[in-house]
Amino acid sequence: MRKLITVPYIDQTKSWPTGCECVSAVMLLCYLGIDISVDDFINKHVMKEPMRFGSTLSLNADGVDLTPDPDNIIGTGPDPDECFAGSPYDKDSFGCYPGVIVRALNSCFAEYRAEDATGVTTDRLLVDHIDNGRPVIYWASLCLAETIKGPSWRIGSKVFTWTSMEHCMLLVGHDDEKNTLIFNDPWMNHGTVEYDRELAIKRHDELGGRAVTYK
């Protein structure tokens, strides 16, 4: 079986280098006929909080922290389920998790309701949502590269550890014969692409199985 939902595509790379979650959400909104720009979504609907670095931040080309700290703690910042960590316009920022996107979507919706689908298996997302014509916002990794733990920052008295290479795409289909998942991948103008199903699920699981659905 092959299922593909045709969704308008938006590239994030030039304008929103760390805004994959926001761009994926706006692609979903466009599919639902809700006319909103990425900038308006970010500036009017997405909660953001700046990072406060306690030492000089040094990132390599993959965005992995190289700061010489024995615990790799770079400072203080928000809970990514509460606020976007940094700014989607800043290449040295981080990102956010479903809580932020659910609240932002629901502030745009009138007849729909976004839900945090973290922990729902990919197979179930395909059956319940994709096969019924409903795209899914899906966390995995950039180009499905291996994820890396760190850096970490303090949220109050707790230490939170980010997963580097984090990426978010819009899941729009699957091809069972080719064993692929199909995404609108906003990174580097990839467009609508097919990725190996098992590898995509592995990376998704490494990102905590995070996803956002709607009904």
Buried (B, 14 or more C-beta within 10 A) or exposed (E): EEBEBEBEBBBBBEBBBBBBBBBBBBBBBBBBEBEBEBBEBBEEBBEBBBBEBBEEBEBEEEBBBEBEBEEBBBBBBBBBBBBBBBBBBBEBBBBBBBBBBBBBBBEBBEEBEBBBBBEBBBEEBBEBBBBEEBBBBBBBBBBBEEBBEBBBBBBEEEEBEBBBBBBBBBBBBBBEEEEBBBBBBBBEEBEBBBBEBEBBBBBBBBBBBBBBBBE
